[in-house]
Amino acid sequence: MNFVYAFDNNYDVQGFVAIKSLLDNVSKNICIYIIHKDPDSFQKYYKELESHENLDSITIHKFNSDDLIFPNIENKHVSEATYYRLYLNKYLPNNLETLIYLDSDILCLNDPIPYLTNVVKKINSENCLLAARTEHIKNANNNYLFKNLNLNSINYFNAGVLVMNYKKWIEEEVYLKLQNAVLNNEVDLMWWDQDILNKVIDGNFIDLNYFLNFKLSLDWKVNEQYLNNEVIFLHYQGKLKPWTISGLLGNHSKLYQEIYLDTAIANDKYHLIKENSIIDLLVLVKSILNFRIFTLKNPVSIILKVISNIING
């Protein structure tokens, strides 16, 4: 089974954690492809992954963005890497039958192989382009989204997990339609390449069970046993992320951090990045005063890391 990720050096650690979580849970060996802006920045993570017992092969391809235009990313929280999955044909073997695309911040909590095998059979038997989880069903409140993209379908999917009939993708040159849609875009893309994908696919997809793309915000309280027992792919949503101090102190961040801590690269330290100096400092001080930070493993190292991030950027 073939899996593909697409990201840049801003998401090296997140991508590494996501891939490790997948390899730790699959019940058969898999092939992984990575599309990356700067493969050299990922080399130390690549080296740790390549010896995993559940890996058949891992290949990393350098994305060439020369002469390409990526709409609506200036001053946004996303980078050009969000569009990389529209150009898979330029890097992956064209003889692949099926391809599973995963966002680089999606964690695998349980074995996806049995369910994915059934999904692949279904998209092949129904001659569909892909399977994805419906994000919106057209109604009076979200009609603007469907109108903006001129969709005939009443279903709009989330592109974080895509089970692709890649053979059909290549034969019907879907990639060319996607790339032309980016080049000739004349609408305000609210959700970047996800809008482009929905515009081109326009309802020609099979709906995935929401456990295969389970959206979770770190300010929600969800039974953790339920998450560990039922969810296959966990997709963090919202502004809170488990690799910021605000997110780390939220709910369910340990699902991400425990995977990271179980690596040689972590060196028994949390993955924490700077979000905003003032916000980070306020959150840190509050967590010390209410003792919340002392419920976590190695609180002193967390405090030192946040201070270092604030000072050094």
N, C-alpha and C positions, 0 to 999 in steps of 0.2 A: 504494500500500500504506500502511496506517495503523498507526502505532505510538503507544503511550501509556506515559507514565511518571507515577508518583505519589510525591511526596516533600515534605519541608518544608525550612526554611532550614538545618537541620543537615546536609543533604546537597546543598546548592546546588552546590558544586564537583564532588562526585562525579557528580551528575546531569548537569552540564555536560560533564564528561569523557566520560561514557557516551554522551550524545547525539552529541557530536562524533565519537567513534569509530564510531558507526553511520553518520553522514553521510559520513565519510571513506571508507567501504568499500562502500556500496550501489551497485549498477549501474544503478539507475533512481531518478528523483526520488520522494520519499516525503512523507507528511504526518505531522506529529508533534503530539500532544496532551500537555499537561502538567497534572496536577492538583496544586495546590500550596496549602499553608496560607497563605503570605504571598507572593504573586506579586511584590510590590515588591522583595523581597530578591533576586530572581532576574533583575532587569531588565538588569544589566550583562552577564550571561551570555547572556540572551535576545538582546541586541543583536548580540553577536558571532556567534551561531548563525544569525540570520535572513537573513544574506547568503550562506549556504553554497550552493554551486552545485547540490548534490544535494537541495535542499529545495524542495518545492512550497509547503508552508505550515507554520507553527508557531503553535499556539494554546495559551495558558495560562489555566487556570480556577482561580479561588479556591475552595478547599474550605471549606464551611461546616459546622463541627462542633457547632453549637448543638443542644442536646438529644440528642446522640448519646452512647452509652456504648461505650467500647473496653475489652474485658476484658483483665486480666492484663498491663497495661503499666507499672503503678506500680513504681518501683525496678528496672526492667528496662533492657536496652541498646537496646530498640526504643521508638519513639514511636508516637503515634496514627496517624502517616502509613502505618504498615504495613497499616492497615485501609482506606485510601482506595480501593483497587482494587475493593472490594466495592460502591462507590457510583458507578461509572462512568456509569450511566444518568442520573444527575442533572446531568451536565455535558457529555456527548458527544452528537453528533447520533444520533438513533435510526435513521437510514437507512443507517448504515454496515453493510456486508456482513460484513467481516472486520476483526479488530483484533488486533494483536500487542502484548501487555503485556511490558515489560521492567523488572526491578528497576533502581534508579538506581545500583547499583554493578557492573553487568554491562558488560564491555567487548566491543566487536565487533572481531574480529581479521581476519575475512574476509567476503566478500560473502554475505549471508544470503538474497538474493532468489531464486536458483534453488531452493534447498531449501525455503524458505517457500512458494513458489508451488506446489510439489508437495504440501506439507502441507495447504495451503488446499483444493486439489482433493480431497484424501482426506477431510478432515473434512466437506466438502460432500457428496461422493458417499456417505459412510457415515452422513450425518445425525448427526454427533457434535457435542457442545457445544464441545469444545476438544482441543488436543494439548498434552501436557506430558511432561517426563521423569520416569519412575518413580524415586522416591527409596527406597522400601521395598517389598519383596515379603514378604508375611506369613509369619512363621515363629515358632518357639517363643521366640526371643529378643526379638522386637518385637511379639508378640501384644498386649501391653498397649496399644500405640498404636491398633490396630484396635478393640480392645474398648472403650477409652475413648471413641472416636468412634462406636461402634456401626456399623462399616462392614460391609457385605456383601461388598464387593470385597476381593481379596487384594493390590491395588495401591494404593499411596499415592504421590502425585506431588509434585514440587518446584514451587512456584509462581513461581519467579524468571523463567521464560520461559513465557508462555502464548500459544498461537495460538488465538484465540477465534472461533467461529462466532457473531459478534455479532448477526446477524439472528435466529438461533434463541434466543440469550441474551435478547433483548428479547421475542420472540413468546411464549416460555415463562415469562417473568417470573422467570428464574433469579436476577436481582438481588434480587428481593423475598424469595425463599427465603433468600438469603445474609444479607440485612439482618435478617430475622426470626430467623435462627439466631444472629446476634450479640446481638440484643435479648433473646432467650429462652435464652441460653446457660446451661447448668447443669453443664458439664464443665470440667475444668482444661485450658485450652488451652496445650499445650506449645509449639506453633509458631504461635500467634496466628491470623491470618486464613488461613494455609495450612491449618490444621486445619479451619476453617470451610468453605473451598473443597472440601476432600476429603470432608467430612461431607455436603455438599449434592450434589456431583458423583458421589461414591461409585462410582468406576470407569468412568464414562461418558466416557472420554477415549482418545485415540490416543497411543501412546508416541512421543516424540521421540528421535531419535538423540542420544547424550550429547554429541556435539560441538556441539549447539545449546544446551547448558547444561552446560558443562564445569566441574566444580568443582575448584578448585585452592587449596591451602594454601601460604602463603609459606614454610613450613618444609619443603616438598617440593622435591626436585630432579628436574625434568622437562626433557627436552631442549627447549631454546628454539626450535630450528628446527621441531621437531614441533608445538609450540604455534602458531607463526606460520603453518605450512603447513596444519594440519588443523583447528584449533579455529575455530568461528564465533563463539559467544558464550562468553566466559570469566567464570566466577562465582567471585569470591574467597570462600573459606569459612574459618571459624575466627576466633579472636580477633585474629590478626595481620592488619593492613590496610596497604596500601602508602602511606597518607597519615599514618602514625605513624612515629616514629623507629625503633621496633622492627621494623615491617614494611618500612620503607625499606631496612634493612640485611639483610633476608631475601632469599629467592630470588624472582625474577620481578616485583619491584615496579616495575622500569623499564618494563614493559608499560603500566602506568598512568601513571607519571610522564612518560614520553616523549610521551604524548598531551597531557598537561597543559602540558608545556613548549613544545609546538608551538602555543601560543595567545598572543594579545597580552596577555591578563589575567595570565598567569604571570610575565611580565617576567623570564624566564630564571631563575626561582626555583622550587624544589620546593614542592608542596602538602604542608604538614606541620601537623598539629594536635596539641594537647596531649592526652596520654593520662593520665598520672599523673606528677606532678612528680618523685617519688623514682625511679620506674622509668625515666622519660625521662632523668634525670640519670645514673643508673647505666649505662644503655645507651650514652649519649653518651660517658661517660668510658671505658668498655670499648672502644668503637669507635675512640677516639683512641689508646688504648694498644696495640691490636692492628693499628692502621693500616687497619682495614676502611673507615672513613669516607673515607679518602683515595683509595679506588678509585672514588668517585663524583664526578660533575661538581660543581664549585663547593663543595668541602667546607667552606670557611670560612663561606659563606652558610648552609649547613645547621647548622653549630655555632651561629651567631648566631641563627638562627631558633628552634632548640630552646631556647636560653637565654632568648630573648624570650618564648616560650610559657610557660616555667616561671615567669618573673617576672610576666608580665602576665595569665596565665591564658587 
